[in-house]
Amino acid sequence: RLGLGRIRQELAGKGLDAQAVSEALAGLKASELQRAREVWQRKFGEAATDPKERARQGRFLLARGFSGEVVRRVLALDD
């Protein structure tokens, strides 16, 4: 449900050291795009029809901690 940025913030906030956070994130990096697509699908389900809606969807994913590149790929429906 969360991107790497948000997970990093949450783990650091819990007091984990940088090494432990890095190790935890290394295993999650490969699945970030898939997680972002699943979150987007549950929330929106269909591609934006106008720039305003596309921006809203992008902000939602960014707030969840997904990187700009991942958000761009999800919204462009690349693959």
TIGUDO-154842 format. One line per 2 residues: number of its first residue (from 1); their letters; for each residue x, y, z of N, C-alpha, C, CB. Coordinates in nm, 4 decimals. Atoms other than C-alpha are relative to their C-alpha. Glycine has a CB too. Example, Ala and Ser with C-alpha at 12.3 -4.5 7.8 and 13.67 -1.06 7.14 Angstrom:
BEGIN
1> AS> 0.0890:-0.1190:0.0000:1.2300:-0.4500:0.7800:0.0900:0.1200:0.0000:-0.0992:0.0027:0.1246; -0.0820:-0.1190:-0.0060:1.3670:-0.1060:0.7140:-0.0770:0.1090:0.0730:0.0414:0.0462:-0.1415
//
This chain:
BEGIN
1> RL> 0.0799:-0.1202:0.0000:0.0000:0.0000:0.0000:0.0837:0.1260:0.0000:-0.0906:0.0002:0.1173; -0.0846:-0.1177:-0.0103:0.2976:0.2312:0.0395:0.1225:-0.0127:-0.0897:0.0425:0.0220:0.1447
3> GL> -0.1207:-0.0038:0.0802:0.5919:0.3372:-0.1710:0.1248:-0.0011:0.0870:-0.0002:0.1223:-0.0890; -0.1268:0.0083:-0.0728:0.9570:0.3173:-0.0769:0.0276:0.1227:0.0850:0.1133:-0.0200:-0.0966
5> GR> -0.0239:-0.1224:-0.0760:0.9747:0.6801:0.0337:-0.0757:0.0010:0.1314:-0.0388:0.1207:-0.0820; 0.0832:0.0010:-0.1213:0.6923:0.6410:0.2801:0.0433:-0.1096:0.0961:-0.1475:-0.0185:-0.0363
7> IR> -0.0468:0.1098:-0.0851:0.8193:0.3062:0.4084:0.1299:0.0406:0.0695:0.0210:-0.1299:-0.0833; -0.1261:-0.0466:-0.0592:1.1653:0.4584:0.4627:-0.0289:0.0949:0.1163:0.0884:0.0705:-0.1068
9> QE> 0.0359:-0.0974:-0.1033:1.0080:0.7425:0.6612:-0.0597:-0.0697:0.1225:-0.0996:0.1035:-0.0560; 0.0645:0.0708:-0.1112:0.7959:0.5064:0.8714:0.1019:-0.0792:0.0820:-0.1091:-0.0942:-0.0529
11> LA> -0.0989:0.0802:-0.0713:1.0869:0.2756:0.9551:0.0979:0.0877:0.0778:0.0760:-0.0888:-0.0978; -0.0910:-0.0914:-0.0697:1.3184:0.5639:1.0420:-0.0696:0.0613:0.1211:0.0497:0.1113:-0.0954
13> GK> 0.0771:-0.0547:-0.1106:1.0440:0.7078:1.2601:-0.0147:-0.0963:0.1163:-0.1350:0.0405:-0.0480; 0.0087:0.1016:-0.1054:1.0317:0.3808:1.4527:0.1337:-0.0213:0.0693:-0.0494:-0.1317:-0.0577
15> GL> -0.1288:0.0074:-0.0658:1.3981:0.4232:1.5393:0.0961:-0.1025:-0.0572:-0.0206:-0.0287:0.1411; -0.0923:0.0958:0.0608:1.5563:0.1659:1.3078:0.1210:0.0725:-0.0569:-0.0704:-0.0814:-0.1102
17> DA> -0.1198:-0.0636:0.0542:1.9119:0.2373:1.2029:-0.0023:-0.0034:-0.1529:0.1270:-0.0694:0.0535; -0.0007:-0.0166:0.1459:1.9945:0.3320:0.8436:0.0293:-0.1305:-0.0721:0.1023:0.1046:-0.0405
19> QA> -0.0346:0.1275:0.0630:2.1446:-0.0096:0.7642:-0.1212:-0.0927:-0.0052:0.1154:-0.0679:0.0757; 0.1184:0.0858:-0.0041:1.8317:-0.1972:0.8702:-0.1064:0.0500:-0.0968:-0.0569:-0.0064:0.1422
21> VS> 0.0966:-0.0589:0.0925:1.6116:0.0433:0.6727:0.0402:-0.0313:-0.1437:-0.0103:0.1530:0.0212; -0.0489:0.0280:0.1350:1.8284:-0.0019:0.3614:-0.0225:-0.1450:-0.0386:0.1477:0.0338:-0.0109
23> EA> 0.0209:0.1424:0.0265:1.8101:-0.3805:0.3886:-0.1477:-0.0304:-0.0236:0.0531:-0.0843:0.1165; 0.1433:0.0230:0.0163:1.4326:-0.3737:0.4268:-0.0493:0.0533:-0.1343:-0.0779:0.0656:0.1146
25> LA> 0.0437:-0.0611:0.1250:1.3881:-0.1432:0.1276:0.0538:-0.0723:-0.1224:0.0422:0.1443:-0.0041; -0.0599:0.0713:0.1131:1.6184:-0.3484:-0.0958:-0.0927:-0.1113:-0.0486:0.1372:-0.0584:0.0394
27> GL> 0.0900:0.1077:0.0375:1.3706:-0.6353:-0.0916:-0.1313:0.0485:-0.0595:-0.0280:-0.0850:0.1187; 0.1278:-0.0531:0.0469:1.0746:-0.4107:-0.1709:0.0101:0.0762:-0.1318:-0.0581:0.0900:0.1045
29> KA> -0.0182:-0.0842:0.1187:1.2230:-0.2109:-0.4585:-0.0548:-0.0652:-0.1271:0.1473:0.0316:-0.0186; 0.0427:0.0698:0.1214:1.1455:-0.4742:-0.7232:-0.1519:-0.0005:-0.0172:0.0511:-0.1425:0.0021
31> SE> 0.1458:0.0087:0.0096:0.7751:-0.4743:-0.6410:-0.0702:0.1353:0.0092:-0.0521:-0.0899:0.1082; 0.0615:-0.1310:-0.0201:0.7192:-0.0973:-0.6121:-0.1002:0.0344:-0.1109:0.1079:0.1073:0.0072
33> LQ> 0.0908:-0.0313:0.1104:0.5623:-0.0570:-0.9575:-0.1294:-0.0807:0.0124:0.0681:-0.0283:-0.1357; 0.1185:0.0844:-0.0146:0.3257:-0.3491:-0.9009:-0.0864:0.0473:0.1162:0.0406:-0.1464:0.0206
35> RA> 0.0770:-0.0499:-0.1149:0.2241:-0.2157:-0.5582:-0.0717:0.1290:-0.0352:0.0916:0.0223:0.1215; 0.0621:-0.1270:0.0391:0.1597:0.1290:-0.7043:-0.1197:-0.0248:-0.0913:0.1027:0.0913:-0.0704
37> RE> 0.1121:0.0312:0.0902:-0.0594:-0.0180:-0.9782:-0.1187:-0.0563:0.0766:0.0439:-0.0996:-0.1079; 0.1084:0.0570:-0.0798:-0.2597:-0.2159:-0.7244:-0.0712:0.1077:0.0811:0.0541:-0.1086:0.0932
39> VW> 0.0591:-0.1092:-0.0779:-0.3136:0.0907:-0.5039:-0.0829:0.0890:-0.0917:0.1101:0.0833:0.0718; 0.0706:-0.0842:0.0971:-0.4114:0.2998:-0.8090:-0.1291:-0.0675:-0.0466:0.0909:0.0305:-0.1210
41> QR> 0.1170:0.0745:0.0492:-0.6501:0.0289:-0.9352:-0.1113:-0.0018:0.1040:0.0394:-0.1442:-0.0370; 0.1019:0.0031:-0.1054:-0.8269:0.0000:-0.5994:-0.0659:0.1353:0.0190:0.0611:-0.0459:0.1311
43> KF> 0.0528:-0.1342:-0.0255:-0.8670:0.3757:-0.5633:-0.0749:0.0576:-0.1201:0.1130:0.0933:0.0386; 0.0557:-0.0693:0.1166:-0.9408:0.4878:-0.9201:-0.0600:-0.0940:-0.1043:0.1068:0.0832:-0.0647
45> GE> 0.0545:0.0987:0.0911:-0.9871:0.1885:-1.1501:0.0027:0.0327:-0.1478:-0.1348:-0.0253:0.0370; -0.0036:-0.0354:0.1417:-0.9765:0.3825:-1.4753:0.0891:0.1216:-0.0207:-0.1424:0.0275:-0.0534
47> AA> -0.0926:-0.1078:0.0319:-0.7384:0.6198:-1.6480:-0.0697:0.1352:0.0046:0.0622:-0.0224:-0.1373; 0.0527:-0.1366:-0.0058:-0.7851:0.9923:-1.6025:-0.0372:0.0474:-0.1400:0.1031:0.0961:0.0639
49> TD> 0.0455:-0.0504:0.1302:-0.9764:1.1643:-1.8812:0.0419:0.1435:-0.0237:-0.1505:-0.0109:-0.0108; -0.0446:-0.1382:0.0175:-0.8447:1.5149:-1.8194:0.1220:0.0272:0.0890:-0.1150:0.0993:0.0330
51> PK> -0.1220:-0.0301:-0.0761:-0.5273:1.6787:-1.6822:-0.0244:0.0213:0.1497:0.0657:0.1228:-0.0571; 0.0296:-0.0248:-0.1409:-0.6942:1.7812:-1.3557:-0.0113:-0.1323:0.0770:-0.1306:0.0816:0.0140
53> ER> 0.0163:0.1309:-0.0638:-0.7919:1.4232:-1.2720:0.1329:-0.0758:0.0031:-0.1068:-0.0830:-0.0740; -0.1303:0.0652:0.0050:-0.4519:1.2940:-1.3811:0.0908:0.0551:0.1109:0.0655:0.0200:-0.1390
55> AR> -0.0794:-0.0623:-0.1061:-0.2848:1.5420:-1.1434:-0.0462:-0.0486:0.1372:-0.0096:0.1536:-0.0082; 0.0549:0.0479:-0.1275:-0.5143:1.4316:-0.8609:0.0461:-0.1426:0.0286:-0.1542:0.0065:-0.0015
57> QG> -0.0451:0.1376:-0.0166:-0.4286:1.0672:-0.9181:0.1494:-0.0050:0.0301:-0.0315:-0.0821:-0.1252; -0.1437:-0.0058:-0.0237:-0.0578:1.1510:-0.9324:0.0322:0.0446:0.1416:0.0657:0.0932:-0.0993
59> RF> -0.0224:-0.0474:-0.1373:-0.0717:1.3458:-0.6065:-0.0332:-0.1081:0.1022:-0.0840:0.1253:0.0278; 0.0378:0.1081:-0.0902:-0.2474:1.0543:-0.4396:0.1140:-0.1012:0.0125:-0.1286:-0.0694:-0.0496
61> LL> -0.1078:0.0993:-0.0028:0.0286:0.8116:-0.5382:0.1273:0.0573:0.0623:0.0294:-0.0503:-0.1419; -0.1182:-0.0635:-0.0594:0.3050:1.0579:-0.4467:-0.0139:0.0088:0.1516:0.0217:0.1405:-0.0594
63> AR> 0.0236:-0.0085:-0.1440:0.1480:1.1045:-0.1035:0.0173:-0.1353:0.0676:-0.1396:0.0543:0.0276; -0.0196:0.1350:-0.0526:0.1648:0.7279:-0.0583:0.1473:-0.0389:0.0020:-0.0788:-0.1005:-0.0827
65> GF> -0.1427:0.0256:-0.0062:0.5420:0.7493:-0.1035:0.0598:-0.0630:-0.1235:0.0279:-0.0855:0.1138; -0.0542:0.0555:0.1234:0.5792:0.6216:-0.4580:0.0823:0.1067:-0.0708:-0.1134:-0.0522:-0.0921
67> SG> -0.0888:-0.0945:0.0681:0.8559:0.7792:-0.6646:-0.0698:0.0616:-0.1217:0.1306:-0.0703:-0.0433; 0.0559:-0.0668:0.1166:0.7819:1.0211:-0.9462:0.0037:-0.0870:-0.1242:0.0737:0.1281:-0.0259
69> EV> -0.0125:0.0897:0.1153:0.9050:0.7692:-1.2031:-0.1066:-0.1087:0.0033:0.1394:-0.0634:-0.0037; 0.1020:0.1046:-0.0125:0.6725:0.4987:-1.0713:-0.1382:0.0588:-0.0262:0.0050:-0.0656:0.1405
71> VR> 0.1297:-0.0654:0.0223:0.3787:0.7407:-1.0671:-0.0206:0.0265:-0.1491:-0.0092:0.1329:0.0800; 0.0090:-0.0263:0.1429:0.4526:0.8433:-1.4252:-0.0330:-0.1276:-0.0769:0.1309:0.0605:-0.0514
73> RV> 0.0242:0.1265:0.0689:0.4607:0.4807:-1.5357:-0.1413:-0.0527:0.0259:0.1029:-0.1038:0.0435; 0.1357:0.0464:-0.0315:0.1357:0.3953:-1.3576:-0.1030:0.0819:-0.0779:-0.0274:0.0099:0.1526
75> LA> 0.0983:-0.0863:0.0657:-0.0506:0.6947:-1.4984:0.0078:-0.0074:-0.1516:0.0191:0.1428:0.0443; -0.0145:0.0145:0.1448:0.0878:0.6416:-1.8488:-0.0395:-0.1407:-0.0425:0.1446:0.0309:-0.0440
77> LD> 0.0327:0.1389:0.0243:-0.0009:0.2730:-1.8174:0.1026:-0.0639:-0.0935:-0.1406:-0.0121:-0.0585; -0.1103:0.0614:0.0736:0.3401:0.1801:-1.9606:0.0061:-0.1481:0.0339:0.1350:0.0696:0.0328
79> D> -0.0364:0.1385:-0.0276:0.4415:-0.1808:-1.9877:0.0212:-0.0745:-0.1243:-0.1031:-0.0681:0.0816
//
